[in-house]
Amino acid sequence: MMSNTSSPEVTPPSPMRTDPEASNDPIGDNYHPLFSSPDADIALGSKDGILFRVHSYTLRTTSGWFHDMLTLPQKEPGSTEIIYVDEDASTLEALLRMICGLPIPSLDSEEAVEPVLYAAEKYDMPGPLSVIRACLLPRPLLTDPLKLYGLTCRYGWDVEMQAAATQTLTLNIHSPEHRPKLRKLTTDALLSLIELHHDRRHLLRKRLNEPPFVRDNGTGTCSNCHSLVNYNTWRELKFVIDQEMEIRPLGDTIINSGLNEWPAARVCWEAKCPDCHRELYDQKETIRAITQCIEQLPKTISVPNSDTRLSIATSDSF
C-alpha cells in the first residue's frame, strides 16, 4: 500500500472583492440575522449567497490570514467591503460564532465538524481549532475511529491521536472497506497503527505459549495420574483466540464471551485425562490468566516527536 508522506498543503483561499462603488450598501435581505450589524465594516459572502457582517478588528485578531490581508490599504471609511469565500453558510456561521463569542452550533457529526476544521486551518484561526479539539474526547464527534485518527494525526493532537488509535482496536484494519481511509494517512501514521494492531496479536500469541500455560507441541502428562495426555484442545483454542485478535485486536470479545461460548472453548474446558478422568485445564484460572495477558498488551501508539509529526497525506476531506 503506497502512501504519500508529504505534509498537507492547504490551498490559500482566493476571495473576490466587489467593486468598491457597488458595495456601499449590500442587499440587506441576504444577511445572516446573527451577522447583520450595520456597524461592521466587512461582509463575508458564502458560496451559497449569504452575507455575514463582521468587524475587521475581529477578523484581524482571530485569523492570521485575514490579519495579513486587512493590513493592506482598505476602502474609504463608511463603506462595507464584501469578501466572497469558498465556504457555505453553515460552515461560515459556525466559524464566525466561535471567533465572535456567540453560542456555537452542535458539533456532533463528522459532516458538521470537518468543514469547520478545514476552514479554521485555511484561515489560520487557532481559536476554532482549539474549541473543536476540546470537544473531541469528552463527547466523541466521530463514530468512525479511523476518521478520528486521521483528523487528530493531521492536526498533531497527541492525546486525542492516542485515544483514536485505541478506538481502532475494535476494527480489522486489513479489511478492504478501510483501505480508502488508510491510504490518506502518511507512512508514519499508517505504520504506527499497523504496528499497534500487529503487536497485540503477536505478543498475545507469544504469551500463551509461556508458563503458566501448558505446552501443546506434543504429549504431556496428567498432573494427577501422570498418564500421557494430548493438549490438542488447548492448541485449537489458541488458534481461535489468534484469529479473533486479527478481527478485533481489542480482545474484549475473547474475554467477555468467547472463552465461555466458543465451541473450541467448551471442548477445551471439557477435556479430561483418558485414565483418571480428571479435567485437564482449570477453566477459571486459565480465563483469568488470558484476561491478564490481554490487559497487559500495548493499548495505543507512541507519540511522535515534533520532527516526525504524523499528518494526513492529503488535504482532501475523508
C-alpha positions as MATLAB code, in Angstrom:
seq = 'MMSNTSSPEVTPPSPMRTDPEASNDPIGDNYHPLFSSPDADIALGSKDGILFRVHSYTLRTTSGWFHDMLTLPQKEPGSTEIIYVDEDASTLEALLRMICGLPIPSLDSEEAVEPVLYAAEKYDMPGPLSVIRACLLPRPLLTDPLKLYGLTCRYGWDVEMQAAATQTLTLNIHSPEHRPKLRKLTTDALLSLIELHHDRRHLLRKRLNEPPFVRDNGTGTCSNCHSLVNYNTWRELKFVIDQEMEIRPLGDTIINSGLNEWPAARVCWEAKCPDCHRELYDQKETIRAITQCIEQLPKTISVPNSDTRLSIATSDSF';
ca = [
       0.000    0.000    0.000;
       1.631    3.203   -1.140;
       1.156    6.369    0.895;
       2.186    9.929    0.238;
       4.471   11.020    3.037;
       4.445   14.744    2.317;
       2.704   17.118    4.692;
      -0.631   18.500    3.588;
      -0.653   21.843    1.863;
      -3.668   23.984    2.497;
      -4.791   25.824   -0.605;
      -4.999   29.545    0.226;
      -8.472   30.984   -0.104;
      -8.990   33.241   -3.075;
     -11.740   35.706   -2.154;
     -13.103   38.065   -4.757;
     -13.585   41.725   -3.835;
     -16.675   43.548   -5.023;
     -16.408   46.812   -6.841;
     -15.900   49.485   -4.126;
     -18.532   51.701   -5.663;
     -21.084   48.897   -5.760;
     -20.663   47.736   -2.169;
     -21.601   50.753   -0.087;
     -24.894   49.162    0.965;
     -25.211   45.490    0.097;
     -28.685   43.998   -0.127;
     -29.921   43.566    3.425;
     -32.134   40.584    2.685;
     -29.084   38.402    2.106;
     -27.559   38.984    5.537;
     -27.479   36.276    8.156;
     -29.606   37.502   11.100;
     -26.795   36.989   13.633;
     -24.305   38.901   11.490;
     -26.163   41.876   10.101;
     -24.948   44.775   12.254;
     -24.545   47.935   10.136;
     -21.607   48.924   12.357;
     -19.448   46.143   10.912;
     -17.132   47.193    8.094;
     -16.564   43.801    6.428;
     -19.095   41.440    4.861;
     -18.098   37.847    4.130;
     -20.086   36.215    1.343;
     -20.642   32.458    1.443;
     -20.676   30.392   -1.737;
     -24.444   29.972   -1.388;
     -25.093   33.705   -1.332;
     -25.451   34.556    2.375;
     -23.614   37.638    3.698;
     -22.076   37.955    7.159;
     -21.196   41.373    8.567;
     -18.105   41.205   10.786;
     -15.850   43.850   12.316;
     -12.479   43.889   10.624;
     -10.859   44.086   14.070;
     -12.361   40.704   14.958;
     -11.047   39.126   11.779;
      -7.587   40.665   12.168;
      -7.175   39.476   15.764;
      -8.516   35.930   15.310;
      -7.253   34.981   11.866;
      -3.692   35.063   10.641;
      -4.868   35.078    7.039;
      -7.284   37.979    7.482;
      -4.707   39.814    9.592;
      -2.312   39.823    6.661;
      -4.978   40.706    4.134;
      -6.591   43.513    6.130;
      -3.295   45.278    6.785;
      -3.373   46.314    3.142;
      -4.922   49.684    2.275;
      -8.687   49.497    2.680;
     -11.565   51.343    1.111;
     -12.957   54.675    2.206;
     -14.466   54.838    5.746;
     -18.192   54.145    5.989;
     -18.307   51.616    3.159;
     -18.802   47.880    3.533;
     -16.350   45.670    1.742;
     -17.615   42.258    0.617;
     -15.201   39.341    0.525;
     -16.514   36.194   -1.090;
     -15.134   32.917    0.282;
     -15.374   29.245   -0.662;
     -17.315   28.048    2.401;
     -21.077   27.566    2.576;
     -23.260   29.479    5.016;
     -23.427   26.791    7.723;
     -19.634   26.442    7.842;
     -19.097   30.189    7.869;
     -21.718   30.661   10.579;
     -20.068   28.078   12.858;
     -16.642   29.630   12.322;
     -17.822   33.187   12.978;
     -19.829   32.166   16.042;
     -16.625   30.820   17.585;
     -14.479   33.885   16.926;
     -17.262   36.305   17.916;
     -18.061   34.694   21.263;
     -21.557   33.511   20.292;
     -23.071   30.134   21.250;
     -21.598   27.537   18.948;
     -23.792   25.157   16.923;
     -23.982   21.439   17.603;
     -20.805   19.657   16.513;
     -21.940   16.072   16.889;
     -21.269   14.652   13.444;
     -18.358   14.425   11.067;
     -20.323   16.332    8.433;
     -20.593   19.273   10.830;
     -17.009   19.119   12.090;
     -14.795   18.607    9.063;
     -15.727   21.701    7.005;
     -15.214   23.922   10.060;
     -11.851   22.318   10.815;
     -10.600   22.822    7.278;
     -11.846   26.403    7.156;
     -10.204   27.207   10.506;
      -6.938   25.762    9.252;
      -7.198   27.572    5.934;
      -7.762   30.970    7.544;
      -5.225   30.318   10.322;
      -7.769   30.523   13.180;
      -6.349   28.748   16.272;
      -9.418   29.577   18.369;
     -11.943   27.410   16.492;
      -9.363   24.636   16.200;
      -8.926   24.557   19.975;
     -12.699   24.629   20.560;
     -13.254   21.590   18.363;
     -10.288   19.808   19.903;
     -11.733   20.350   23.383;
     -14.983   18.706   22.241;
     -13.403   15.618   20.715;
     -12.664   13.463   23.765;
     -15.389   14.380   26.278;
     -18.045   13.827   23.620;
     -16.621   11.985   20.620;
     -17.603   13.790   17.466;
     -16.944   10.949   15.113;
     -18.244    7.405   15.155;
     -15.544    6.212   12.767;
     -12.282    5.583   14.695;
     -10.151    5.693   11.544;
     -11.608    9.047   10.543;
     -10.988   10.370   14.042;
      -7.431    9.010   13.939;
      -6.856   10.718   10.602;
      -8.084   14.100   11.806;
      -6.108   14.023   15.051;
      -2.951   12.988   13.183;
      -3.467   15.811   10.713;
      -3.599   18.464   13.415;
      -0.966   16.889   15.678;
      -3.285   16.433   18.682;
      -1.276   13.862   20.637;
      -3.728   12.898   23.387;
      -6.659   12.623   21.012;
      -4.474   10.791   18.491;
      -3.636    8.101   21.028;
      -7.264    7.806   22.122;
      -8.347    7.403   18.490;
      -5.673    4.744   17.902;
      -7.076    2.793   20.846;
     -10.576    3.061   19.389;
      -9.361    1.497   16.123;
      -8.664   -1.739   18.019;
     -12.311   -2.610   17.503;
     -11.638   -2.805   13.745;
      -9.921   -5.208   11.416;
      -7.874   -2.592    9.572;
      -6.875   -5.195    6.967;
     -10.443   -5.343    5.741;
     -10.821   -3.840    2.224;
     -13.538   -1.457    3.400;
     -10.965    0.552    5.388;
      -8.397    0.982    2.609;
      -9.675    4.378    1.355;
      -9.111    5.932    4.797;
      -5.795    4.180    5.375;
      -4.447    5.471    2.043;
      -4.906    9.032    3.289;
      -2.515    8.520    6.202;
       1.169    9.272    5.938;
       3.526    6.336    6.041;
       4.417    7.042    9.683;
       0.796    7.285   10.783;
      -0.156    4.123    8.925;
       2.816    2.089   10.141;
       2.229    3.156   13.738;
      -1.336    1.897   13.543;
      -0.390   -1.364   11.822;
       2.344   -1.919   14.389;
      -0.102   -1.483   17.279;
      -2.561   -3.996   15.812;
       0.175   -6.472   14.881;
       1.975   -6.256   18.222;
      -1.150   -7.007   20.239;
      -1.803  -10.185   18.270;
       1.827  -11.284   18.163;
       2.513  -10.620   21.852;
      -0.608  -12.466   22.987;
       0.284  -15.434   20.780;
       3.772  -15.491   22.305;
       2.464  -15.109   25.842;
       0.034  -18.038   25.508;
       2.988  -20.315   24.729;
       4.721  -19.439   28.000;
       4.080  -20.530   31.612;
       1.686  -20.876   33.315;
       0.063  -22.157   30.104;
       0.765  -25.743   29.075;
       2.873  -26.514   26.035;
       0.948  -28.063   23.177;
       3.818  -29.162   20.935;
       3.449  -32.839   21.791;
       2.129  -35.037   24.564;
       2.284  -34.201   28.256;
       1.463  -35.931   31.495;
      -1.624  -35.683   33.644;
      -0.889  -33.749   36.828;
      -2.962  -36.268   38.784;
      -2.115  -39.752   37.493;
       0.878  -38.917   35.280;
      -0.628  -40.687   32.287;
       0.190  -39.385   28.841;
      -2.291  -36.747   27.639;
      -2.661  -34.696   24.473;
      -3.194  -30.925   24.717;
      -4.600  -30.537   21.207;
      -7.792  -28.921   22.574;
      -5.711  -26.089   24.049;
      -3.911  -25.691   20.723;
      -7.244  -25.361   18.916;
      -8.490  -22.763   21.397;
      -5.312  -20.724   20.980;
      -5.829  -20.766   17.224;
      -9.354  -19.367   17.619;
      -8.058  -16.682   20.018;
      -5.381  -15.710   17.493;
      -7.947  -15.409   14.697;
     -10.194  -13.253   16.865;
      -7.288  -10.909   17.625;
      -6.860  -10.434   13.872;
     -10.504   -9.412   13.510;
     -10.811   -7.367   16.710;
      -7.419   -6.640   18.332;
      -9.057   -5.075   21.375;
      -9.628   -8.593   22.676;
     -12.838   -7.753   24.526;
     -14.860  -10.366   22.649;
     -12.408  -13.017   23.788;
     -12.779  -12.088   27.448;
     -16.468  -11.240   27.541;
     -17.920  -14.163   25.629;
     -15.501  -16.164   23.527;
     -13.779  -18.110   26.304;
     -17.147  -19.273   27.600;
     -19.217  -19.662   24.442;
     -16.940  -20.674   21.565;
     -17.262  -24.373   20.631;
     -13.464  -24.655   20.819;
     -13.550  -23.228   24.350;
     -16.237  -25.627   25.523;
     -14.354  -28.611   24.114;
     -11.189  -27.394   25.821;
     -12.776  -26.984   29.244;
     -14.444  -30.409   28.964;
     -11.213  -32.250   28.047;
     -10.245  -34.917   30.583;
      -7.470  -37.361   31.225;
      -8.357  -40.672   29.498;
      -7.259  -42.663   32.560;
      -8.287  -40.808   35.724;
     -10.932  -38.599   34.007;
      -9.697  -35.500   35.741;
     -10.180  -32.223   33.811;
      -7.019  -31.229   32.004;
      -7.446  -27.462   32.436;
      -8.565  -25.194   35.253;
     -11.144  -23.119   33.358;
     -11.455  -20.275   35.877;
      -7.721  -19.841   36.363;
      -6.958  -20.134   32.641;
      -9.532  -17.465   31.734;
      -8.106  -15.213   34.456;
      -4.572  -15.661   33.085;
      -5.668  -14.989   29.482;
      -7.558  -11.883   30.597;
      -4.484  -10.608   32.400;
      -2.351  -11.150   29.293;
      -4.772   -9.171   27.122;
      -4.976   -6.325   29.636;
      -1.180   -6.011   29.633;
      -0.907   -5.610   25.852;
       0.030   -2.175   24.419;
      -3.091   -0.035   24.118;
      -2.036    2.800   21.829;
       0.684    4.169   19.575;
       3.780    6.032   20.677;
       3.538    9.795   20.246;
       5.988   11.020   17.586;
       8.403   13.805   18.308;
       7.992   17.204   16.708;
      10.319   16.301   13.826;
       8.261   13.314   12.725;
       4.773   14.666   13.383;
       2.049   12.477   11.951;
      -0.258   14.122    9.490;
      -2.663   13.338    6.712;
      -1.002   12.899    3.352;
      -3.670   14.823    1.501;
      -5.740   17.890    2.234;
      -8.792   16.207    0.720;
     -11.632   15.526    3.121;
     -12.080   11.960    4.377;
];
